[in-house]
Amino acid sequence: MEAGEEPLLLAELKPGRPHQFDWKSSCETWSVAFSPDGSWFAWSQGHCIVKLIPWPLEEQFIPKGFEAKSRSSKNDTKGRGSPKEKTLDCGQIVWGLAFSPWPSPPSRKLWARHHAQVPDISCLILATGLNDGQIKIWEVQTGLLLLNLSGHQDVVRDLSFTPSGSLILVSASRDKTLRIWDLNKHGKQIQVLSGHLQWVYCCSISPDCSMLCSAAGEKSVFLWSMRSYTLIRKLEGHQSSVVSCDFSPDSALLVTASYDTNVIMWDPYTGERLRLLHHTQLDLPMDDSDVHISSLRSVCFSPEGLYLATVADDRLLRIWALELKTPIAFAPMTNGLCCTFFPHGGVIATGTRDGHVQFWTAPRVLSSLKHLCRKALRSFLTTYQVLALPIPKKMKEFLTYRTF
């Protein structure tokens, strides 16, 4: 889609209902995820099942006219043995999903060769967070279970790998803790982060691997150091529970979504609130009057860092441009729970309470040279380092996202 156009529904996947289950029981799609290289899509389709689907989708799932756009030559699997869809039976309701970075560094293979008891995790892996507090680690290509991580005392709600490829995994749980695991060392638990007073809903690691954000059923958001595993600061500003968070691709911005109808955009280095995105109700025909717009469910950045997507209980997917205070596009979706962008852009995946997954067109834009330069610089410069540069004030404001 071009900037300003409404998102179009590309495809919708629905689970086959297992006969042995009541179809209304535990059928939610709590998490959806693309692998970082864009070759796989994972979907917690309810009833303890995760579907691993090769991307791009088979032609039969995509309406005519979209095949060429959806199937790029970069991701074409022809000629190298097309991967097959896999079903992972996790034995418990699946709440969180996370793919490892890909490919793993060569050092991983050396480690595994000299430590026979450690599985060779030099492949693409998927972590699944379960209802009983367990985390299961799967090899994507084969669908084999590699590790089972124990430690949490309640639901593992969210998972996040360090983008650097070090195979450090962070988990967020209803037991009010976050835990850090090293999959290089047979899934050894290396740290427990305590301090939240409510269930931890979400965790997100900054792309530069320096910070961890966690959101619980509280008004404040916690920022942790990924180097020392200590609390850096609490971000105060929301009026109700924060349920979702995400960093921009250059780590310079953090967005948080709350039941208070707002998304707040922060500078994570200074703790400053840069922008508030308020979700106002549209005059759409509703079949009942008890829709609570207050419940924001999910927020995520686009891969180039120019757009945000949000899912709320008012049955809308919204797309926001970074520099605007109102959404640029809407799409009707019922019972939305989660959203994520395809890593190469152009598609948003959403999951619903009914166990469905929907794929929508997302804005495709050519980033300006100014933004590309800012993104490159901010990937290794903190806000304070930018402010210390001997450059004009207007340039500093642009590099620190103060020109809204």
Salt bridges, closest charged atoms under 4 A:
GLU12 OE2 - HIS356 ND1 2.98
GLU59 OE2 - ARG71 NE 2.99
GLU85 OE2 - LYS51 NZ 3.23
ASP175 OD2 - HIS152 ND1 2.94
ASP175 OD2 - ARG179 NH2 3.74
GLU218 OE1 - HIS196 ND1 2.92
ASP260 OD2 - HIS238 ND1 3.03
ASP267 OD2 - ARG402 NH1 2.73
GLU272 OE2 - ARG402 NH2 2.58
ASP287 OD1 - ARG315 NH1 3.29
ASP288 OD2 - ARG315 NH2 3.22
ASP313 OD2 - ARG297 NH2 2.97
ASP314 OD2 - ARG318 NH2 2.71
